Amino acid sequence: MALSTATQPALPGIDPPFNIISNPSKLYKQLKRTKTIFPKDMKTPSTWKDIARDLTCHKQVLCVVNTRKDCFDLFQLMPQGTIHLSALMCGEHRSKVIEKIKKALQKGLPIRVISTQLVEAGVDIDFPVVYRALSGLDSVAQSGGRCNREGTLNTVGKLGRIVVFIPPKHSPGGLLRKGEDTTRELIHTGKINLDHPDIFDRYFSLFYGKVNDTGDKFKDWLIKDAPDLHVQFRTAAKAFNLIEQTSRPLFVTYGNSGKFLEELRHIGPTRENMRKLQRYSVNVSKTDFEKIKHQGLIDEVWPEFWAWLGPYSNSHGLDIFGQGWAPEDLIS
């Protein structure tokens, strides 16, 4: 079995993996594309105004933050022409914005982007400078994958810069907060170096120690009574979620979504209209779903299928923060 990832986790309970590459440290040095700068003062957060001021000093810069609300707040302070990117924008919208970003970068045009962590994987963009709000070390590294990605700066004797900053608020509770706390712990030891092959072994070992759910109930269901052939596969399957389902999708009016929504309203869900409408959906938390439902901001176009009636902005998508309430747990 081969395991391949930019941020290899420590995997407990299996035989120690061995490297295919004979000298990882040498390869790290040969492929070095970026320099990561951590804050000297870990106690004093920056304000969004501070970050906005620093970002405007760069011709091309990406800033990755931890929540949708952070993304919105920072975006509001940036100069006209700055691009917002978050999961408050439907998939079709995000695709068009990402294509616009790529074209600007290829032409060497000025471009500043404020994004949530959705750019950290599967988005092929290449900035000379990336700012990253303090988070889990794996997220810092993944954001760095959008910096000097093609090694263009290396050809002129330079490195891309990843600037980690302390945002005004901590990450939301849960795994994101545990990741941030683990990074803080590593920084305090003074032994944090993203160019060292073993850094993520240390990071994930500390991180796993902060995660309370060890899956003991699944072990009981699948192992405890196995000798008597009482393996509770169905119970475990029903309880298991790789990602906890705590959100509800809303269809938005954008591009060609109107005709598919009308089709859903009149004939119900089909394989074809569901496939099309997936590109025009935005997820909100169950708590916020109930809130906007109470406020009459959504419409049930078919049983259990809901459409957003509020404003949808061409710059930042679902205008949920313009409604006078600000959910603190909107992530991505």
N, C-alpha and C positions, 0 to 999 in steps of 0.2 A: 504494500500500500504506500502510495506517495502522498505526502502532505505539502501543499504549496500555498503560501499566503505571504503578503507583505509584512504582516505582524503575527508571526507564528506564536500561538499560545502555548503555555505549559499544559500538557495533557496528562492529568493524573490517571493512574490505573492501567496504563499500557506500558509496554516495554519502551525504554528510552529510544527516541528516533535517532538515526545517524544521518549526517549530512552527505548528500551526493557530491557536493563540492569539497575538495580536499582541504582547501585553505580559505574558509569563509572570511576571515579578517582581511586577508589580502584583497579579496574580491570587493568587500565593502569599500576599501580605500580606492580601488580602481573605478568604482561606479559612483563615487560620491558626487552628488549633484547640488546639495543644499547645505546650508548652515542654519541650525536651529538656535534661536536666541530666547532663553527663558528669562522671566523678570527677576531682577535682583531683589526687589522688595515683594515678598509673597503675601504681605499683610494688607497692603494698600491697594484697593481696586482702582482701575481707571474709570473715568466717566465715559459715557458714550460720546460726549462732546470732545473729550481728549482723543478718543479713537478716530472719530470723524476727521478731526484736524490732521492727525498723522496720516490717515489714508489719502487725504487730498494732496499730500506732498508727492504722491507717486502717480506716474502716468498710467501704469497698468498694475492693478493690485486686486487681490481677492481677499475678502475677510469672511471667515467661517465662525459662526456663533452657535450657541447651544440650543436655543429655542426659537420658535416662530415669532414670539413677542419680541425677543431681543433683535431678531432680524428686522422686524418692522420698525422698532424704535430707532435703531441705528440708521436705517435707510432714510427715515424722515429727516435726519440731520445732514445728509449728504447732498452735494451739489446736484443740480439738474443733470440728467443724463446717466446717473448712477443706476445700476441694474440690481433689482431685487430678485432673489431666487429662493423659494421655499415650497413646501408641500401644501401651502394655502393656494397654490396655483395648480390647476389640473395638469395631467400629464401632457396633453396636447400643447398647452400654454408653455410649460417648462421646456418641451422639446424645441419650440420656436425660439425661446430666449437663449437656450444653450447654443443653438446654431448661430444666433446673432453674436454671441460672445466669441465663438470660434472664428468667425469671419473677421471680427475686429482685431483679434490677436494675430491672425495670419497676416493682416495688412499693417500691423504695427500701430494701430490707432489707439488713442487714449481710451481706456475702459476700466471702470471700477465696479466691482461686484460684491454685494453683501448677500451671503447665503447661509442657510443652515447646513447641517452635516450631510444632506442629500448629495452633495458634490464629492463626498469622500470616496465613493466607489462607483465605478462604471461610467464616470464622466471624464472624457478625454479632453481636458483643457490644460493650458500650460502658461502659468503666470511667472514673472520674474520675482515677485514678492507675494507672500501669503501671510496674512495675520490670522491667528487662531486663538479664540477664547480658551482659557485653561479648561482642560477636559481630560478624559482618559488618554494615556500615552499612545494607545493604538489609534485613537482619533487624531491626535496631533500628527502621527506618522502618516496616516491616510490623507490628511489635508496636505501634508508635504508632498504627496504624490501628484498634486496639481501645481507644483512649483519646479521650474526648470525641468519639466518632465522629459523633454527631448534632449536635454544636455546642451542646448544652444549656447548658454552662457559659458559653459566649459571651454568652448572653442575660442573664446576671447579671454580666457584666464580668470573667469569669475564663477561664483556660485550663486544659486538662488537663495533668498533669505526667507526663513520662516520665523515670524515674530510672535511669540506666545505672550498673551497679556491676561491680567486678572480682570474679568468683567465686573460690572456693578453688582451683579447678583450671582450666587452660587448656581450650579446646575440643579435641575429639579431632583427631587428625591428618587431613590431607587438605584438602578445600575449606573445611570449617568453620574449621579453624585458619588457613588462608590469609586467610579473610575477617576473622577477629579481628585478625590481624597487620596487615592493611591498614587497619583502623579505628584501631588504635594509631598507625600511621604518620601518618595524617591528623590525629589529635589532637595528636601531638607537634609538628606544624607550626603548631598554633594557628589553623588556618584551616578549621575544621569548622563548618558551619552548614547544618542540614537544611532551612532555609527558603530556601536559595539554589538556583535552578534548575540550576546547573551542578555541584552537589556530586557527583552520581552519575556524571557524566562523569569527574571526577577519581578517584572511588573505583574505578570499574570499570577505568579505564586502569591504575591501580596494581595492582588485583587480578589482571587478566589477565597482568601481568608476572611474577606469582608462580606462575602455573599452567604447569607444564612441558610437559604434553601438548598440542601444537599441532595434532594431527591430521595430521601429515605423511604417515603411512602411508595414510590415507584419500585424501589428495591424489594419491598415487602410483597407488592403485588406480583412481581415477575420472578422472584427468586425464593422467597421464604418457603412457600409450599410446593415448589417445583418437584421435589422428590415424590410427592403424592399426586403429581400431575394436576395440581390445582393452581394453574398459572392464570392470573386474571388479566388476560390481554385486553379484553373489551373495556374493563374498568380503567386500565392504564391509558388506553387509546382515547377514551372520552375525556380524561383529565389532562392529557398532555397538549400543551401548546408551545411550540418553539418560540413564538412571539405572542404574548398575552393579547387576546382580542378585546381591547378596551375602547374601540372607536367605531363610528358609524359613517358610512359613505353618503355624501350628498352630491347629486348631479348639479352642475352649474351651467349657466347659459354662456357659452363661449364658442366661437367658430360655428361649426355645423351641428352643434349639439341639439339645437331647437327641433329639428325634424325627427331626430331619434327619440327625443323626449315625447313628442306628440305621438309617435308610433307606440311607445311604451304605454302612454296614457290610453290609447284606443284599443290596442290588441294585446297588451301585456308583454312580458319579457319573452324574447326569443334568443336563440344562440347568436344571431347576427346583431340585433340591437344592443344586447348586453356587451358583446365584444366591442362595439363602437362606443358605447357610453362609458366603458371603463376608462377611456382616454379623457373623459370629461367629468371625473369625480374627484372630490376632495374629502378626506377623512377628518372628522372632528371627534373629540372624546364623547363618551356616552353622557357625561355630566353636562357638557356644553350642548349636546344634541337636545337634551330635555329642556335646557334653558331657552334655546332659540325656537324650539317647538312651542313652548309656552308663549313666546313673544310673537308667534305667527309668522316667523321668518322662513318657514319651510312648508312645502306642499306635498302631500302624499299622492303622487301621480298614479300609483298602483299600490295595492297592499304591500307594505314594507319597503317600498321604493320611494325615496324622498328627493325633492328638488329644492335648491336654495332660491329664495325669493328676494333676498337682500342684494345689495350692490356687489358687483364683481369688477375689480379694477384691472385694467390692462397693464398696470405697473406692478401690482402686488397680489392679485388674485382675490380670493374670498375676503371681502372687507369686514371681517369679523370684529376687528378692533375699533372700527368706526361706529359700533353700535352702543357704545357707552359702557362696555364691560370688557375686562381684559383677562381671559383665562391664563393662569400662570403655568399651566402644564402642557401647553401645545408645543410639541417637539417635532423636528425635521422640517 
